[in-house]
Amino acid sequence: MEFIQRPLCERTGQPFAYDPGPGIVSAGALAKPPAWHRARAATVFGTASRTLIHALKYRDRHDAAALMARLMRHAGAELLTDADLIVPVPLYRTRLWQRRFNQAALLGAGISKMSGVAMAAQVLKRVRATRSQVGLSNMDRRRTVRGAFVVAGETEAALAGARVVLIDDVITTGATAGACVTALLDGGAARVDVLAFALVCGPARVDV
């Protein structure tokens, strides 16, 4: 498993091949700034990290969530230091019924317990089903998730002015995270960072 360490892009969390100096962001982040403030991940998406993700999502190996959460807590230490809320990426209700659990919520609960940052699993809702994103281009992924997430009205007071860490298992193109971050900012959050277990680096295609 390839763990992500500095040097890395301060905005996207993508590791650099060499150290360009403190506070540097990648050319991609400069050209197309992400919706979030900072993103971090514990590992580069690859064979080993995919095995853990699939064990959790598709084989109900909840013990994998404990290991993944510990690694994410370490990778996201700077994000969690002054965070007010942890918010997991939600599943649509039919997908949640089929899977019986939300893997992002399991990871978020573990990180919340270790860090002391409160988890607010009901803040963000997925209001429509979206097609599988496996094999889709970046543009198609963004089109698929556009408008799919909203902030629950009854939670707006808790979200107002909050510094949020959004939790997911993997960041691929950033389309899902970006749609969630936009909804949280529109709902009143002051800042949103993103923390994932794995991050796709380079042109790799993802099957998750």
C-alpha positions, -999 to 999 in steps of 0.1 A, spaced: 0 0 0 14 34 -10 8 60 17 6 97 8 31 119 25 44 154 19 53 170 -4 18 173 -18 -6 199 -33 -22 219 -5 -56 220 -23 -60 185 -39 -37 164 -17 -20 149 -48 16 140 -40 45 158 -58 75 139 -72 98 165 -57 94 192 -30 85 225 -47 84 244 -14 58 250 13 23 260 4 26 251 -33 -5 240 -52 -5 220 -84 -10 234 -119 -43 215 -121 -56 232 -89 -45 266 -102 -62 260 -135 -94 246 -121 -96 253 -83 -117 227 -65 -148 236 -45 -132 225 -13 -105 242 8 -81 212 12 -82 175 4 -62 148 20 -61 110 16 -43 82 34 -32 62 4 -28 63 -34 -55 42 -50 -40 9 -61 -44 -28 -57 -40 -29 -19 -62 1 -12 -89 -11 -36 -89 -45 -19 -97 -29 15 -123 -6 0 -141 -35 -18 -139 -56 14 -158 -29 32 -183 -19 5 -191 -53 -11 -182 -80 15 -194 -64 47 -159 -64 62 -166 -37 88 -133 -46 105 -116 -30 74 -133 3 84 -114 5 117 -81 2 100 -91 27 72 -103 52 98 -71 51 118 -51 58 86 -74 86 76 -72 101 111 -35 103 107 -36 116 71 -62 143 80 -48 155 113 -44 190 101 -79 191 87 -94 178 120 -75 201 143 -100 230 141 -130 212 125 -164 215 139 -183 187 121 -176 155 103 -201 149 74 -200 116 54 -210 115 18 -245 101 18 -260 72 -2 -293 74 -19 -320 56 0 -323 26 -23 -285 21 -24 -285 23 14 -312 -3 16 -294 -26 -7 -260 -23 11 -275 -19 46 -248 6 56 -230 37 43 -193 30 42 -185 68 45 -206 70 76 -187 40 92 -154 57 84 -167 90 97 -179 75 130 -144 59 136 -126 92 128 -151 111 150 -144 88 180 -106 91 176 -105 129 170 -134 141 192 -149 160 162 -187 156 162 -202 137 133 -234 150 117 -245 122 94 -279 137 87 -267 171 75 -263 161 38 -289 142 18 -287 125 -16 -320 135 -31 -319 114 -63 -303 82 -75 -273 85 -98 -260 60 -123 -229 41 -116 -198 62 -123 -175 33 -131 -158 41 -164 -173 76 -168 -153 106 -179 -147 135 -155 -173 155 -174 -199 127 -173 -193 122 -136 -198 158 -128 -230 159 -149 -243 128 -131 -240 142 -96 -249 178 -103 -278 187 -80 -278 153 -63 -270 166 -28 -288 190 -6 -285 201 30 -314 189 52 -334 220 62 -336 210 99 -298 210 101 -290 244 86 -286 260 121 -260 235 131 -242 239 98 -241 277 97 -205 290 100 -192 255 106 -158 242 95 -166 208 80 -146 177 70 -164 157 43 -156 120 45 -155 95 16 -138 62 9 -121 73 -24 -116 105 -44 -115 97 -81 -122 128 -103 -135 148 -74 -170 151 -89 -189 136 -60 -169 155 -34 -173 187 -53 -210 184 -55 -212 176 -18 -189 206 -9 -210 229 -31 -242 219 -13 -226 223 22 -212 258 13 -246 268 -1 -261 255 31 -240 278 53 -208 260 60 -178 284 64 -152 260 50 -152 224 38 -122 201 36 -123 166 22 -108 135 37 -107 101 20 -90 68 24 -77 66 -12 -69 91 -39 -66 84 -76 -33 99 -88 -26 104 -124 -47 90 -153 -57 57 -136 -92 44 -144 -111 34 -112 -134 5 -106 -150 13 -73 
